[in-house]
Amino acid sequence: MMPDLYWVSDLSPLRLALAPRPRAGEWLEDELAGWRRAGVDTVVSLLEPDEARGLGLADEERICRACDIDYLSFPIPDRQTPPSVDETRRLVAELATRLRCGRAIVLHCRAGIGRTGLIAACVLCELGIGSAKAFAMLSTARRVQVPDTQEQETWVSEYARRSSLK
């Protein structure tokens, strides 16, 4: 089975992908093993815990670890923005560092568009790319417009503006 990974092509040699949630149930192990074969070594889930369980992804962290994939959870409510700018900044800095060290990262939420696009755009901003260009790159990679909501887009633009002032 070929995994649904949408790599951001203009970042080479850095490797960042967006994805919808992995296939659940009996497919979860195969899906995550496919991500590993594709070179992924870090998975960031943006699903809330109850949402992940409801989607059949309660074992995602355990299976990631069994596949030698680092698993990070950073829950954001569906179609919303992160509750904490400071926690987001820490996550984004960590992900940018991992990318610069040659790690391959996949971000996912339910559809791989809204929350995923928001955090991916913040990572690109951390790498020195402006928010408008970041959204264009991510929309090209994902083949749909990201993020989901105007609120998410505004949040990233404000995040990038504040980050450039520091």
Wavefront OBJ file of the C-alpha trace (Angstrom):
o trace
v 0.000 0.000 0.000
v 1.347 3.411 -0.975
v 1.031 5.923 1.854
v -0.713 9.266 1.314
v 2.245 11.567 1.951
v 2.410 15.026 0.395
v 6.047 16.139 0.432
v 6.876 19.850 0.296
v 9.100 19.779 -2.780
v 10.732 23.212 -2.606
v 12.527 22.420 0.677
v 15.198 20.012 -0.565
v 17.213 18.669 1.139
v 14.803 19.181 4.064
v 11.985 16.605 4.160
v 8.564 17.720 5.416
v 5.299 16.010 4.463
v 1.623 16.656 5.110
v -0.808 13.768 5.407
v -4.360 12.906 6.293
v -4.674 10.670 9.324
v -3.196 7.221 8.771
v -5.574 4.419 7.841
v -6.838 2.893 11.063
v -7.832 -0.519 12.326
v -6.193 -3.454 10.613
v -4.416 -1.055 8.213
v -2.633 1.056 10.848
v 0.510 -1.084 11.163
v 0.890 -1.365 7.385
v 0.279 2.355 6.932
v 2.891 3.415 9.489
v 5.383 0.836 8.202
v 4.821 2.374 4.751
v 5.557 5.809 6.167
v 8.792 4.430 7.616
v 9.760 2.858 4.276
v 9.158 6.285 2.708
v 11.833 7.644 5.046
v 9.640 9.176 7.750
v 11.284 9.129 11.163
v 9.073 11.635 13.016
v 5.251 11.718 13.089
v 3.396 14.664 14.604
v -0.292 14.043 15.313
v -2.429 17.143 15.747
v -5.532 15.158 16.699
v -7.141 15.536 20.106
v -7.027 12.331 22.218
v -10.779 11.576 21.993
v -10.723 12.322 18.278
v -7.770 9.951 17.737
v -9.520 7.177 19.661
v -12.733 7.733 17.710
v -10.780 7.433 14.456
v -9.240 4.121 15.554
v -5.787 5.591 16.184
v -5.405 4.804 19.895
v -2.354 2.631 19.098
v -0.645 5.090 16.769
v 2.100 6.046 19.225
v 2.876 2.411 20.127
v 2.995 1.328 16.489
v 5.144 4.319 15.506
v 7.666 3.368 18.166
v 7.609 -0.269 16.981
v 8.381 1.052 13.466
v 11.292 3.151 14.822
v 9.406 6.410 14.272
v 9.423 9.204 16.849
v 5.853 10.166 17.737
v 4.834 13.616 18.953
v 1.307 14.620 19.907
v 0.264 18.275 19.761
v -3.545 18.347 20.025
v -5.400 21.209 18.365
v -9.219 21.259 18.188
v -10.558 20.579 14.677
v -10.766 23.711 12.482
v -9.255 25.770 15.320
v -5.890 27.310 16.215
v -3.376 26.213 18.860
v -4.337 27.180 22.411
v -0.796 28.344 23.286
v 1.576 30.434 21.181
v 4.487 29.569 23.495
v 3.897 25.798 23.252
v 3.509 26.136 19.492
v 6.773 28.065 19.281
v 8.567 25.279 21.209
v 7.139 22.571 18.935
v 7.951 24.532 15.771
v 11.535 25.173 16.920
v 11.958 21.455 17.675
v 10.605 20.461 14.261
v 12.807 22.987 12.437
v 15.837 21.630 14.307
v 14.938 18.066 13.381
v 14.555 19.048 9.715
v 17.930 20.811 9.706
v 19.466 17.649 11.213
v 18.184 15.563 8.311
v 15.061 14.109 9.887
v 11.988 13.435 7.735
v 8.792 14.667 9.375
v 5.141 14.027 8.578
v 2.413 16.168 10.142
v -1.164 14.936 10.215
v -4.588 15.825 11.531
v -7.855 14.358 10.243
v -7.624 15.485 6.603
v -4.091 16.899 6.553
v -5.261 20.372 5.557
v -6.248 22.729 8.406
v -4.284 21.993 11.560
v -1.567 20.299 9.532
v -1.259 23.281 7.199
v -1.169 25.670 10.143
v 1.728 23.941 11.929
v 3.583 23.217 8.678
v 3.340 26.909 7.741
v 4.736 27.886 11.138
v 7.657 25.497 10.577
v 8.336 27.042 7.167
v 8.227 30.505 8.749
v 10.767 29.296 11.323
v 12.961 28.266 8.378
v 12.795 31.824 7.021
v 9.930 31.516 4.539
v 7.163 34.135 4.663
v 3.657 32.996 5.570
v 2.119 33.725 2.126
v 4.847 31.750 0.341
v 4.574 28.995 2.969
v 0.837 28.592 2.300
v 1.471 28.550 -1.461
v 4.140 25.843 -1.101
v 1.925 23.762 1.187
v -1.144 24.139 -1.028
v 0.910 22.973 -4.009
v 2.218 19.977 -2.065
v -1.188 19.029 -0.617
v -3.013 19.761 -3.898
v -5.734 21.679 -2.059
v -5.854 25.109 -0.479
v -4.432 25.124 3.050
v -5.285 25.886 5.761
v -8.988 25.198 6.339
v -10.079 28.512 7.807
v -9.326 32.209 7.587
v -8.753 32.149 11.349
v -5.948 29.594 10.901
v -4.344 31.657 8.134
v -4.539 34.842 10.204
v -3.088 33.006 13.225
v -0.034 31.917 11.204
v 0.471 35.399 9.744
v 0.379 36.902 13.233
v 2.663 34.142 14.556
v 5.181 34.880 11.783
v 4.987 38.629 12.410
v 5.605 38.194 16.146
v 8.430 35.741 15.496
v 10.198 38.208 13.193
v 10.108 40.847 15.956
v 12.083 38.666 18.365
l 1 2 3 4 5 6 7 8 9 10 11 12 13 14 15 16 17 18 19 20 21 22 23 24 25 26 27 28 29 30 31 32 33 34 35 36 37 38 39 40 41 42 43 44 45 46 47 48 49 50 51 52 53 54 55 56 57 58 59 60 61 62 63 64 65 66 67 68 69 70 71 72 73 74 75 76 77 78 79 80 81 82 83 84 85 86 87 88 89 90 91 92 93 94 95 96 97 98 99 100 101 102 103 104 105 106 107 108 109 110 111 112 113 114 115 116 117 118 119 120 121 122 123 124 125 126 127 128 129 130 131 132 133 134 135 136 137 138 139 140 141 142 143 144 145 146 147 148 149 150 151 152 153 154 155 156 157 158 159 160 161 162 163 164 165 166
